[in-house]
Amino acid sequence: TLCMIADGFDITPVMRIPDGCESTILSFLDKGIRMIVVPNLKTKEEAEALVQYTYFAPIGVRSSTSIRTVLAQGEGGRPELYKEINANTMLVPQFEHISALENVGEILSVAGIDYFTPGFEDQAHSMGLSGQADSAAVQGAWEACAQKVRAAGKHIMSDHIEYIDAFG
């Protein structure tokens, strides 16, 4: 219901989902979430799986069994419906482990992911720097990764979103 209300106000429903499992991704997308943030991407193979689970053919293999999807069919039939849903779905993996930063070149070769976001605390843990997310080593490793993302023509979410501190 909230996703339908958001759609009516031209607001993109966004959710950081618990994991990158196919059933988890499908569950949130079938509820109307249009942008999923997926934690802890580490490898090209994981990135390929995320794309497959997130998008309908010809991009991926997302299941089309939800009532919401079936009822949304309009003019042009299902081919147009799937095309429209694919065009309006965003997959945003989080780089939260040093291995993701080390594998960024391979990950960036995966079509279907255009935006990435960091996870500084977890990255710091993976670098043996627990509680030091703002350290020069963590921030430097991320900035080197972010430069590679931008050089590949892809995006860092924080470059495009203004964050508001609701508590400050």
MIDOSE-1310 file (N, C-alpha, C; in nm, 2 decimals, decimal comma, always signed):
residues 168
tlcm	+0,08/-0,12/+0,00/+0,00/+0,00/+0,00/+0,09/+0,13/+0,00; +0,19/+0,13/+0,08/+0,28/+0,25/+0,09/+0,35/+0,27/-0,05; +0,39/+0,16/-0,11/+0,45/+0,17/-0,24/+0,35/+0,23/-0,34; +0,23/+0,19/-0,34/+0,13/+0,24/-0,43/+0,11/+0,39/-0,41
iadg	+0,10/+0,43/-0,28/+0,09/+0,57/-0,25/+0,21/+0,65/-0,30; +0,33/+0,60/-0,27/+0,45/+0,66/-0,32/+0,45/+0,68/-0,47; +0,41/+0,58/-0,54/+0,39/+0,59/-0,69/+0,30/+0,70/-0,73; +0,19/+0,72/-0,66/+0,10/+0,83/-0,69/+0,15/+0,97/-0,67
fdit	+0,26/+0,98/-0,59/+0,32/+1,11/-0,57/+0,46/+1,12/-0,64; +0,48/+1,02/-0,73/+0,61/+1,02/-0,80/+0,73/+1,01/-0,71; +0,72/+0,93/-0,61/+0,83/+0,91/-0,51/+0,87/+0,77/-0,54; +1,00/+0,75/-0,55/+1,06/+0,62/-0,57/+1,07/+0,54/-0,44
pvmr	+1,00/+0,43/-0,42/+1,02/+0,35/-0,30/+1,15/+0,28/-0,29; +1,23/+0,30/-0,19/+1,37/+0,25/-0,18/+1,37/+0,17/-0,05; +1,45/+0,06/-0,06/+1,47/-0,03/+0,06/+1,61/-0,09/+0,06; +1,67/-0,09/+0,17/+1,80/-0,17/+0,19/+1,75/-0,30/+0,23
ipdg	+1,76/-0,40/+0,15/+1,71/-0,53/+0,17/+1,81/-0,61/+0,26; +1,77/-0,72/+0,32/+1,86/-0,79/+0,41/+1,97/-0,86/+0,34; +1,95/-0,91/+0,22/+2,06/-0,99/+0,15/+2,03/-1,00/+0,00; +2,12/-1,06/-0,07/+2,10/-1,07/-0,21/+2,05/-1,20/-0,26
cest	+1,98/-1,27/-0,18/+1,91/-1,40/-0,22/+1,80/-1,37/-0,32; +1,78/-1,46/-0,41/+1,68/-1,44/-0,51/+1,54/-1,42/-0,45; +1,50/-1,50/-0,35/+1,37/-1,49/-0,29/+1,36/-1,36/-0,22; +1,46/-1,31/-0,16/+1,46/-1,18/-0,09/+1,43/-1,06/-0,19
ilsf	+1,51/-1,06/-0,30/+1,50/-0,96/-0,40/+1,36/-0,96/-0,46; +1,31/-1,08/-0,50/+1,18/-1,09/-0,56/+1,07/-1,04/-0,46; +1,08/-1,08/-0,34/+0,98/-1,04/-0,24/+0,97/-0,89/-0,23; +1,08/-0,82/-0,22/+1,07/-0,67/-0,21/+1,03/-0,60/-0,34
ldkg	+1,08/-0,65/-0,45/+1,04/-0,59/-0,58/+0,89/-0,62/-0,61; +0,84/-0,74/-0,57/+0,70/-0,77/-0,59/+0,61/-0,68/-0,51; +0,66/-0,63/-0,40/+0,58/-0,54/-0,31/+0,58/-0,40/-0,37; +0,66/-0,37/-0,47/+0,66/-0,24/-0,53/+0,78/-0,15/-0,50
irmi	+0,88/-0,21/-0,43/+1,00/-0,13/-0,41/+1,07/-0,12/-0,55; +1,11/+0,00/-0,58/+1,17/+0,03/-0,71/+1,32/+0,04/-0,71; +1,37/+0,07/-0,60/+1,52/+0,07/-0,58/+1,56/-0,01/-0,46; +1,64/-0,11/-0,49/+1,69/-0,20/-0,38/+1,84/-0,17/-0,36
vvpn	+1,87/-0,16/-0,23/+2,01/-0,15/-0,19/+2,05/-0,28/-0,13; +2,15/-0,35/-0,19/+2,18/-0,48/-0,15/+2,32/-0,48/-0,08; +2,32/-0,53/+0,04/+2,44/-0,53/+0,12/+2,55/-0,63/+0,07; +2,67/-0,58/+0,09/+2,79/-0,67/+0,09/+2,82/-0,74/-0,04
lktk	+2,82/-0,67/-0,15/+2,86/-0,73/-0,27/+3,01/-0,74/-0,27; +3,06/-0,86/-0,31/+3,21/-0,88/-0,30/+3,27/-0,92/-0,44; +3,19/-0,99/-0,52/+3,25/-1,05/-0,64/+3,17/-1,02/-0,77; +3,23/-1,05/-0,88/+3,16/-1,03/-1,01/+3,05/-1,14/-1,02
eeae	+3,07/-1,26/-0,97/+2,97/-1,36/-0,98/+2,85/-1,32/-0,89; +2,87/-1,26/-0,78/+2,75/-1,21/-0,70/+2,68/-1,10/-0,77; +2,76/-1,01/-0,84/+2,70/-0,90/-0,91/+2,61/-0,96/-1,03; +2,66/-1,06/-1,10/+2,58/-1,12/-1,21/+2,45/-1,18/-1,15
alvq	+2,46/-1,24/-1,04/+2,34/-1,30/-0,98/+2,24/-1,20/-0,94; +2,29/-1,09/-0,89/+2,19/-0,98/-0,85/+2,12/-0,92/-0,97; +2,19/-0,91/-1,08/+2,13/-0,86/-1,20/+2,02/-0,96/-1,25; +2,06/-1,08/-1,25/+1,96/-1,19/-1,29/+1,84/-1,19/-1,21
ytyf	+1,85/-1,17/-1,08/+1,73/-1,18/-0,99/+1,65/-1,05/-0,99; +1,71/-0,94/-1,03/+1,64/-0,81/-1,02/+1,56/-0,78/-1,14; +1,60/-0,82/-1,26/+1,54/-0,77/-1,39/+1,47/-0,89/-1,46; +1,36/-0,85/-1,53/+1,30/-0,94/-1,62/+1,38/-0,96/-1,75
apig	+1,35/-1,06/-1,82/+1,42/-1,08/-1,95/+1,39/-0,96/-2,04; +1,49/-0,92/-2,12/+1,60/-1,00/-2,16/+1,73/-0,97/-2,08; +1,71/-0,89/-1,97/+1,83/-0,85/-1,89/+1,85/-0,97/-1,79; +1,75/-1,01/-1,72/+1,76/-1,11/-1,62/+1,66/-1,22/-1,63
vrss	+1,64/-1,29/-1,52/+1,54/-1,40/-1,51/+1,44/-1,39/-1,40; +1,41/-1,26/-1,36/+1,32/-1,24/-1,25/+1,18/-1,31/-1,28; +1,13/-1,37/-1,18/+1,00/-1,43/-1,19/+0,89/-1,33/-1,20; +0,78/-1,36/-1,28/+0,67/-1,27/-1,30/+0,54/-1,32/-1,25
tsir	+0,55/-1,38/-1,13/+0,43/-1,44/-1,07/+0,35/-1,36/-0,98; +0,40/-1,24/-0,94/+0,33/-1,16/-0,84/+0,20/-1,11/-0,90; +0,10/-1,10/-0,81/-0,03/-1,05/-0,85/-0,02/-0,90/-0,89; +0,07/-0,83/-0,82/+0,10/-0,69/-0,85/+0,14/-0,67/-1,00
tvla	+0,23/-0,76/-1,04/+0,29/-0,76/-1,18/+0,18/-0,79/-1,28; +0,10/-0,90/-1,25/+0,00/-0,94/-1,34/-0,11/-0,84/-1,36; -0,15/-0,77/-1,25/-0,25/-0,67/-1,25/-0,21/-0,54/-1,32; -0,08/-0,52/-1,32/-0,03/-0,39/-1,38/-0,02/-0,39/-1,53
qgeg	-0,06/-0,50/-1,59/-0,05/-0,51/-1,74/-0,14/-0,41/-1,80; -0,09/-0,34/-1,90/-0,17/-0,24/-1,97/-0,16/-0,26/-2,12; -0,17/-0,15/-2,19/-0,15/-0,15/-2,34/-0,01/-0,20/-2,37; +0,00/-0,29/-2,47/+0,12/-0,34/-2,51/+0,15/-0,47/-2,45
grpe	+0,07/-0,52/-2,36/+0,09/-0,65/-2,30/+0,21/-0,66/-2,21; +0,24/-0,78/-2,18/+0,35/-0,81/-2,09/+0,49/-0,77/-2,14; +0,52/-0,78/-2,27/+0,65/-0,74/-2,31/+0,67/-0,59/-2,28; +0,57/-0,50/-2,30/+0,59/-0,36/-2,26/+0,59/-0,34/-2,11
lyke	+0,51/-0,42/-2,04/+0,51/-0,41/-1,90/+0,65/-0,44/-1,84; +0,71/-0,55/-1,89/+0,84/-0,59/-1,84/+0,95/-0,49/-1,87; +0,94/-0,44/-1,99/+1,03/-0,33/-2,04/+1,02/-0,21/-1,95; +0,90/-0,17/-1,92/+0,88/-0,05/-1,83/+0,93/-0,08/-1,69
inan	+0,90/-0,20/-1,64/+0,94/-0,23/-1,50/+1,10/-0,23/-1,50; +1,16/-0,29/-1,59/+1,31/-0,30/-1,60/+1,36/-0,15/-1,60; +1,30/-0,07/-1,68/+1,35/+0,07/-1,69/+1,34/+0,15/-1,57; +1,24/+0,11/-1,48/+1,21/+0,18/-1,36/+1,26/+0,11/-1,23
tmlv	+1,35/+0,02/-1,25/+1,40/-0,06/-1,13/+1,55/-0,02/-1,12; +1,59/+0,00/-1,00/+1,73/+0,03/-0,97/+1,79/-0,07/-0,87; +1,91/-0,12/-0,91/+1,98/-0,21/-0,82/+2,11/-0,14/-0,78; +2,12/-0,12/-0,65/+2,24/-0,05/-0,59/+2,31/-0,14/-0,49
pqfe	+2,41/-0,21/-0,53/+2,49/-0,29/-0,43/+2,58/-0,20/-0,34; +2,60/-0,25/-0,22/+2,69/-0,18/-0,13/+2,83/-0,25/-0,13; +2,93/-0,17/-0,14/+3,07/-0,22/-0,13/+3,10/-0,21/+0,02; +3,10/-0,32/+0,10/+3,12/-0,32/+0,24/+3,24/-0,40/+0,29
hisa	+3,31/-0,45/+0,20/+3,43/-0,54/+0,23/+3,54/-0,50/+0,14; +3,66/-0,51/+0,20/+3,78/-0,48/+0,12/+3,79/-0,56/+0,00; +3,74/-0,68/+0,00/+3,75/-0,77/-0,12/+3,67/-0,71/-0,23; +3,56/-0,64/-0,20/+3,48/-0,58/-0,31/+3,57/-0,47/-0,38
lenv	+3,64/-0,39/-0,29/+3,72/-0,28/-0,35/+3,83/-0,34/-0,43; +3,88/-0,46/-0,39/+3,99/-0,53/-0,47/+3,94/-0,59/-0,60; +3,81/-0,62/-0,60/+3,75/-0,68/-0,72/+3,67/-0,59/-0,80; +3,68/-0,46/-0,77/+3,59/-0,36/-0,84/+3,60/-0,36/-0,99
geil	+3,72/-0,38/-1,04/+3,73/-0,39/-1,19/+3,65/-0,49/-1,25; +3,65/-0,61/-1,20/+3,56/-0,72/-1,25/+3,42/-0,69/-1,23; +3,38/-0,64/-1,11/+3,24/-0,61/-1,08/+3,19/-0,51/-1,18; +3,27/-0,41/-1,21/+3,22/-0,30/-1,30/+3,19/-0,35/-1,44
svag	+3,24/-0,47/-1,47/+3,22/-0,52/-1,61/+3,08/-0,58/-1,62; +3,01/-0,59/-1,51/+2,87/-0,65/-1,51/+2,77/-0,55/-1,56; +2,70/-0,58/-1,67/+2,60/-0,49/-1,72/+2,47/-0,50/-1,63; +2,41/-0,39/-1,61/+2,28/-0,39/-1,53/+2,30/-0,32/-1,39
idyf	+2,42/-0,29/-1,36/+2,44/-0,22/-1,23/+2,51/-0,09/-1,27; +2,44/+0,02/-1,24/+2,50/+0,15/-1,27/+2,53/+0,24/-1,15; +2,48/+0,20/-1,03/+2,50/+0,27/-0,91/+2,56/+0,18/-0,80; +2,65/+0,24/-0,72/+2,71/+0,17/-0,61/+2,71/+0,26/-0,49
tpgf	+2,72/+0,20/-0,37/+2,73/+0,28/-0,25/+2,82/+0,21/-0,15; +2,88/+0,29/-0,06/+2,98/+0,23/+0,03/+2,91/+0,18/+0,16; +2,99/+0,11/+0,24/+2,95/+0,07/+0,37/+3,08/+0,08/+0,46; +3,10/+0,20/+0,50/+3,23/+0,24/+0,56/+3,26/+0,16/+0,69
edqa	+3,16/+0,14/+0,78/+3,19/+0,06/+0,90/+3,23/-0,08/+0,87; +3,16/-0,15/+0,79/+3,19/-0,29/+0,76/+3,32/-0,30/+0,68; +3,35/-0,20/+0,59/+3,47/-0,19/+0,52/+3,59/-0,18/+0,62; +3,57/-0,10/+0,72/+3,67/-0,08/+0,82/+3,70/-0,21/+0,90
hsmg	+3,59/-0,28/+0,93/+3,61/-0,41/+1,00/+3,69/-0,51/+0,91; +3,66/-0,51/+0,78/+3,72/-0,60/+0,70/+3,87/-0,57/+0,67; +3,91/-0,45/+0,71/+4,05/-0,40/+0,69/+4,12/-0,41/+0,83; +4,05/-0,47/+0,93/+4,12/-0,48/+1,06/+4,12/-0,34/+1,13
lsgq	+4,03/-0,25/+1,10/+4,02/-0,12/+1,16/+3,88/-0,09/+1,22; +3,84/-0,18/+1,30/+3,71/-0,17/+1,36/+3,69/-0,04/+1,43; +3,57/+0,02/+1,40/+3,54/+0,15/+1,47/+3,62/+0,27/+1,41; +3,69/+0,25/+1,30/+3,77/+0,35/+1,24/+3,73/+0,38/+1,09
adsa	+3,60/+0,39/+1,08/+3,54/+0,41/+0,94/+3,59/+0,55/+0,88; +3,63/+0,64/+0,96/+3,67/+0,77/+0,91/+3,82/+0,78/+0,90; +3,89/+0,67/+0,92/+4,04/+0,67/+0,91/+4,08/+0,69/+0,76; +4,20/+0,74/+0,75/+4,26/+0,77/+0,62/+4,27/+0,65/+0,53
avqg	+4,30/+0,53/+0,59/+4,31/+0,41/+0,52/+4,18/+0,37/+0,46; +4,07/+0,37/+0,54/+3,94/+0,33/+0,49/+3,89/+0,43/+0,39; +3,90/+0,56/+0,41/+3,85/+0,66/+0,32/+3,93/+0,66/+0,19; +4,06/+0,64/+0,20/+4,15/+0,63/+0,09/+4,12/+0,51/+0,00
awea	+4,09/+0,40/+0,06/+4,06/+0,28/-0,02/+3,93/+0,30/-0,09; +3,83/+0,36/-0,02/+3,70/+0,39/-0,08/+3,72/+0,49/-0,20; +3,79/+0,59/-0,18/+3,80/+0,70/-0,28/+3,87/+0,64/-0,41; +3,97/+0,55/-0,39/+4,03/+0,48/-0,50/+3,93/+0,40/-0,58
caqk	+3,84/+0,33/-0,50/+3,74/+0,25/-0,56/+3,64/+0,34/-0,64; +3,60/+0,45/-0,57/+3,50/+0,54/-0,63/+3,55/+0,60/-0,76; +3,68/+0,63/-0,76/+3,73/+0,68/-0,89/+3,72/+0,58/-1,00; +3,74/+0,45/-0,97/+3,73/+0,35/-1,07/+3,58/+0,34/-1,12
vraa	+3,49/+0,35/-1,02/+3,35/+0,34/-1,06/+3,31/+0,45/-1,16; +3,35/+0,58/-1,12/+3,32/+0,69/-1,21/+3,39/+0,68/-1,34; +3,52/+0,64/-1,34/+3,59/+0,62/-1,47/+3,53/+0,52/-1,56; +3,45/+0,42/-1,50/+3,38/+0,32/-1,59/+3,25/+0,38/-1,64
gkhi	+3,22/+0,50/-1,60/+3,09/+0,56/-1,64/+2,97/+0,52/-1,56; +3,00/+0,47/-1,44/+2,90/+0,43/-1,34/+2,90/+0,53/-1,23; +2,81/+0,51/-1,13/+2,79/+0,62/-1,04/+2,79/+0,57/-0,89; +2,83/+0,67/-0,81/+2,82/+0,65/-0,66/+2,69/+0,73/-0,62
msdh	+2,61/+0,66/-0,54/+2,48/+0,72/-0,50/+2,50/+0,85/-0,44; +2,60/+0,87/-0,35/+2,61/+1,00/-0,28/+2,64/+1,11/-0,37; +2,68/+1,08/-0,50/+2,71/+1,19/-0,59/+2,57/+1,25/-0,65; +2,46/+1,17/-0,62/+2,34/+1,21/-0,68/+2,22/+1,23/-0,58
ieyi	+2,25/+1,20/-0,46/+2,14/+1,21/-0,36/+2,19/+1,31/-0,25; +2,09/+1,40/-0,21/+2,12/+1,49/-0,10/+2,06/+1,42/+0,03; +2,15/+1,40/+0,12/+2,11/+1,34/+0,25/+2,07/+1,45/+0,35; +1,96/+1,42/+0,42/+1,91/+1,51/+0,52/+1,92/+1,44/+0,65
dafg	+1,98/+1,51/+0,75/+1,99/+1,46/+0,89/+1,86/+1,50/+0,96; +1,77/+1,40/+0,97/+1,64/+1,42/+1,03/+1,65/+1,44/+1,19; +1,77/+1,40/+1,24/+1,78/+1,41/+1,39/+1,87/+1,52/+1,43; +1,93/+1,59/+1,34/+2,03/+1,69/+1,38/+1,99/+1,83/+1,35
